[in-house]
Amino acid sequence: MCTKILDKMTYHTNRLNTEYGGIENYFPVGFGLTIEQLATLQSLYFQNK
C-alpha cells in the first residue's frame, strides 16, 4: 500500500519536473503535503528501493 502511494508521488514529481520545470514552479495543492514532506518521503522511498 505504502509503495503504491510512493510510486504515485514519484510519478507526479517526475511529471512536475518535465511539464512544469520543477516543483518550485508548480505546487500540487491536491497532495496536501509540504515540499519538505515530499522530499522526506521520496528519500525514504529511494533508500528502500
Secondary structure, DSSP 4 states (H G I P E B T S, - for coil): -HHHHHHHHHHHHHHHHHHSSSTTT---GGG---HHHHHHHHHHHHHH-
